[in-house]
Amino acid sequence: MSQYDPIIVQEVAPRDGLQIERTWVPTEEKVRLIDAFTDLGFSRIEVTSFVSRKAVPALRDAAEVFARIKRDPRLIYVALVPNARGADDALAAGADELNLVMSASQTHNLANMRMTGEASFAGFEAIAAKPRGKVLLNGSVATSFGCPFEGAQPEERVLDLVRKYLDLGVDGVSLADTTGMANPRQVRALVDKALKLVTPDRLTLHFHNTRGLGLANVLAAYEAGARRFDSALGGLGGCPFAPGATGNICTEDLVNMCHEMGIDTGLDLETLIKLSRTLPPLLGHDVAGQVMKAGRNCDLHASPVALAS
Amino acid sequence: MSQYDPIIVQEVAPRDGLQIERTWVPTEEKVRLIDAFTDLGFSRIEVTSFVSRKAVPALRDAAEVFARIKRDPRLIYVALVPNARGADDALAAGADELNLVMSASQTHNLANMRMTGEASFAGFEAIAAKPRGKVLLNGSVATSFGCPFEGAQPEERVLDLVRKYLDLGVDGVSLADTTGMANPRQVRALVDKALKLVTPDRLTLHFHNTRGLGLANVLAAYEAGARRFDSALGGLGGCPFAPGATGNICTEDLVNMCHEMGIDTGLDLETLIKLSRTLPPLLGHDVAGQVMKAGRNCDLHASPVALAS
């Protein structure tokens, strides 16, 4: 791998970003966003999740969203699913990939999924055994870098879940920093070990910027060999335990960092910024993205001195 | 140098943070903040600047602030000065260090200092020739990583200014990313070259988080051997060209990253967070810091499941 290999940016705003929003985002607005992501050419878009409507009312239109978005056959439209019922719904809706999720932390799994990690995994075994045609499976390990209830998670516990997912036959694995507790030293160490189990094209890093470390963690992961990253337009998302804290790492801020470093993403930053600027009026609040406010480095300003002369 | 050398965090909120605030911060509140930084034990605190009152009305009480703060003789209380008149005022006020500042970009120097870089430097020569007892000099190169009017600055221009400052006899040099245009690759390259001219104990990196890259740039600079960093409590500051964009890198977010990585700062994170939480009511707006919202990693939450059972 070269020092300046391209990276793959996977857009998760429609799912991880919108799930926490209190304002209802109409189905047609979700479709508009996802269609714009299709036009931008993201290789993967996490469209929605098939979970309890009561738990996540913001995504209660999951099936309708899948039915209405346009589909580029080169792209992979992902649905997050926590259990066999969600998988059935996602398959019925036409998802290209099921993103299975469970937590490294037992307490977090109980709180988030209302079942033990063992029960989550038994559900995934049932899903993996279903006939599903060409539909892909991705296995996500939430709280890989720390749990808001338990604190740090043993590396070996996380790696063991990666091994279990691989034994199940998943196509890819994600290490998720669900509430933004990772640090670059820890990221480097875990990515280094994970890449002994799985190749870079099959490993996704999913960072949150809850404590401002999102892009520093991307940098550390990239240097350790990771090449696939989840991010959300505008830095949407959030943390139920930290009102006002930022959510997922911001797509356009990530793309800006990469392009400034000479790392290709295949995405057009200017279009991303324009799209991100449609979010505050849609959601009724400011969003966390910085480049949408500051512009690109190349968006130069007129000198006030020159203007005055 | 070890991989986990401690770093020196220098607090600049009273100057770089407050200078852009529209709400008048009363002198006694400035003094309260600076005294709290003294109690926290920052090795350097940038107290204020001695500039045109018309240009920066928020700091028009510079001399009074210096007169009223408590002084720990182990700490260095810094005043930013752009010219010989400012230096006279700062010396009269009792500053321990004069932070001279000019821009790598000629256009930025004209816009910000209302004179050419040559004129700025001639002023610094006059300052360096003045009798000033034990008062230290630091030379800052603004727009070292890019100018909002001109764009990228040639590395050689920045390094040439570092050499000129050193020839002048300064005690330290700062490379400033004035409007947050730096990227980690560029930072690594420039720090690497700067450390051939000056030792790590005499080099400060001053990053802004305007495009969300602040801590990633710290990481890159640290790995290249930099050990001194400016930051502002709460991430105060801002960018006149980017309404809503963040300002300086945030002190408590930086300290959190370092401590999580096992890098000592000598600062107490819990006290920093408490102090940062006094900023929004003081300023009348939210601030950019994340850890003040999310808490430390070790501030665990009760599981909602355990609570319900």
HADDOCK unambig.tbl for C-alpha pairs under 7 A between the chains (distance, minus, plus):
assign (segid A and resid 107 and name CA) (segid B and resid 303 and name CA) 6.92 0.50 0.50
assign (segid A and resid 110 and name CA) (segid B and resid 305 and name CA) 6.82 0.50 0.50
assign (segid A and resid 111 and name CA) (segid B and resid 303 and name CA) 6.57 0.50 0.50
assign (segid A and resid 111 and name CA) (segid B and resid 304 and name CA) 6.16 0.50 0.50
assign (segid A and resid 111 and name CA) (segid B and resid 305 and name CA) 5.34 0.50 0.50
assign (segid A and resid 148 and name CA) (segid B and resid 300 and name CA) 5.35 0.50 0.50
assign (segid A and resid 148 and name CA) (segid B and resid 301 and name CA) 5.80 0.50 0.50
assign (segid A and resid 149 and name CA) (segid B and resid 300 and name CA) 5.24 0.50 0.50
assign (segid A and resid 149 and name CA) (segid B and resid 301 and name CA) 4.99 0.50 0.50
assign (segid A and resid 149 and name CA) (segid B and resid 302 and name CA) 5.98 0.50 0.50
assign (segid A and resid 149 and name CA) (segid B and resid 303 and name CA) 5.90 0.50 0.50
assign (segid A and resid 150 and name CA) (segid B and resid 300 and name CA) 6.90 0.50 0.50
assign (segid A and resid 151 and name CA) (segid B and resid 297 and name CA) 6.91 0.50 0.50
assign (segid A and resid 151 and name CA) (segid B and resid 298 and name CA) 6.48 0.50 0.50
assign (segid A and resid 151 and name CA) (segid B and resid 300 and name CA) 6.66 0.50 0.50
assign (segid A and resid 181 and name CA) (segid B and resid 297 and name CA) 6.00 0.50 0.50
assign (segid A and resid 183 and name CA) (segid B and resid 257 and name CA) 6.40 0.50 0.50
assign (segid A and resid 183 and name CA) (segid B and resid 260 and name CA) 6.29 0.50 0.50
assign (segid A and resid 183 and name CA) (segid B and resid 261 and name CA) 6.29 0.50 0.50
assign (segid A and resid 185 and name CA) (segid B and resid 261 and name CA) 5.60 0.50 0.50
assign (segid A and resid 210 and name CA) (segid B and resid 290 and name CA) 6.32 0.50 0.50
assign (segid A and resid 210 and name CA) (segid B and resid 294 and name CA) 6.53 0.50 0.50
assign (segid A and resid 211 and name CA) (segid B and resid 253 and name CA) 6.53 0.50 0.50
assign (segid A and resid 211 and name CA) (segid B and resid 290 and name CA) 4.92 0.50 0.50
assign (segid A and resid 211 and name CA) (segid B and resid 291 and name CA) 5.02 0.50 0.50
assign (segid A and resid 211 and name CA) (segid B and resid 294 and name CA) 6.52 0.50 0.50
assign (segid A and resid 212 and name CA) (segid B and resid 253 and name CA) 6.45 0.50 0.50
assign (segid A and resid 212 and name CA) (segid B and resid 290 and name CA) 5.78 0.50 0.50
assign (segid A and resid 213 and name CA) (segid B and resid 215 and name CA) 6.59 0.50 0.50
assign (segid A and resid 215 and name CA) (segid B and resid 213 and name CA) 6.59 0.50 0.50
assign (segid A and resid 215 and name CA) (segid B and resid 216 and name CA) 5.88 0.50 0.50
assign (segid A and resid 216 and name CA) (segid B and resid 215 and name CA) 5.88 0.50 0.50
assign (segid A and resid 216 and name CA) (segid B and resid 216 and name CA) 3.92 0.50 0.50
assign (segid A and resid 216 and name CA) (segid B and resid 219 and name CA) 6.81 0.50 0.50
assign (segid A and resid 219 and name CA) (segid B and resid 216 and name CA) 6.81 0.50 0.50
assign (segid A and resid 242 and name CA) (segid B and resid 293 and name CA) 5.82 0.50 0.50
assign (segid A and resid 242 and name CA) (segid B and resid 294 and name CA) 4.62 0.50 0.50
assign (segid A and resid 243 and name CA) (segid B and resid 293 and name CA) 6.73 0.50 0.50
assign (segid A and resid 244 and name CA) (segid B and resid 293 and name CA) 6.37 0.50 0.50
assign (segid A and resid 245 and name CA) (segid B and resid 290 and name CA) 5.79 0.50 0.50
assign (segid A and resid 245 and name CA) (segid B and resid 293 and name CA) 5.67 0.50 0.50
assign (segid A and resid 245 and name CA) (segid B and resid 294 and name CA) 6.02 0.50 0.50
assign (segid A and resid 253 and name CA) (segid B and resid 211 and name CA) 6.52 0.50 0.50
assign (segid A and resid 253 and name CA) (segid B and resid 212 and name CA) 6.46 0.50 0.50
assign (segid A and resid 257 and name CA) (segid B and resid 183 and name CA) 6.40 0.50 0.50
assign (segid A and resid 260 and name CA) (segid B and resid 183 and name CA) 6.28 0.50 0.50
assign (segid A and resid 261 and name CA) (segid B and resid 183 and name CA) 6.29 0.50 0.50
assign (segid A and resid 261 and name CA) (segid B and resid 185 and name CA) 5.61 0.50 0.50
assign (segid A and resid 290 and name CA) (segid B and resid 210 and name CA) 6.32 0.50 0.50
assign (segid A and resid 290 and name CA) (segid B and resid 211 and name CA) 4.91 0.50 0.50
assign (segid A and resid 290 and name CA) (segid B and resid 212 and name CA) 5.79 0.50 0.50
assign (segid A and resid 290 and name CA) (segid B and resid 245 and name CA) 5.78 0.50 0.50
assign (segid A and resid 291 and name CA) (segid B and resid 211 and name CA) 5.01 0.50 0.50
assign (segid A and resid 293 and name CA) (segid B and resid 242 and name CA) 5.82 0.50 0.50
assign (segid A and resid 293 and name CA) (segid B and resid 243 and name CA) 6.71 0.50 0.50
assign (segid A and resid 293 and name CA) (segid B and resid 244 and name CA) 6.37 0.50 0.50
assign (segid A and resid 293 and name CA) (segid B and resid 245 and name CA) 5.66 0.50 0.50
assign (segid A and resid 294 and name CA) (segid B and resid 210 and name CA) 6.53 0.50 0.50
assign (segid A and resid 294 and name CA) (segid B and resid 211 and name CA) 6.51 0.50 0.50
assign (segid A and resid 294 and name CA) (segid B and resid 242 and name CA) 4.62 0.50 0.50
assign (segid A and resid 294 and name CA) (segid B and resid 245 and name CA) 6.02 0.50 0.50
assign (segid A and resid 297 and name CA) (segid B and resid 151 and name CA) 6.91 0.50 0.50
assign (segid A and resid 297 and name CA) (segid B and resid 181 and name CA) 6.00 0.50 0.50
assign (segid A and resid 298 and name CA) (segid B and resid 151 and name CA) 6.48 0.50 0.50
assign (segid A and resid 300 and name CA) (segid B and resid 148 and name CA) 5.36 0.50 0.50
assign (segid A and resid 300 and name CA) (segid B and resid 149 and name CA) 5.25 0.50 0.50
assign (segid A and resid 300 and name CA) (segid B and resid 150 and name CA) 6.91 0.50 0.50
assign (segid A and resid 300 and name CA) (segid B and resid 151 and name CA) 6.67 0.50 0.50
assign (segid A and resid 301 and name CA) (segid B and resid 148 and name CA) 5.81 0.50 0.50
assign (segid A and resid 301 and name CA) (segid B and resid 149 and name CA) 4.98 0.50 0.50
assign (segid A and resid 302 and name CA) (segid B and resid 149 and name CA) 5.98 0.50 0.50
assign (segid A and resid 303 and name CA) (segid B and resid 107 and name CA) 6.93 0.50 0.50
assign (segid A and resid 303 and name CA) (segid B and resid 111 and name CA) 6.58 0.50 0.50
assign (segid A and resid 303 and name CA) (segid B and resid 149 and name CA) 5.89 0.50 0.50
assign (segid A and resid 304 and name CA) (segid B and resid 111 and name CA) 6.17 0.50 0.50
assign (segid A and resid 305 and name CA) (segid B and resid 110 and name CA) 6.83 0.50 0.50
assign (segid A and resid 305 and name CA) (segid B and resid 111 and name CA) 5.35 0.50 0.50
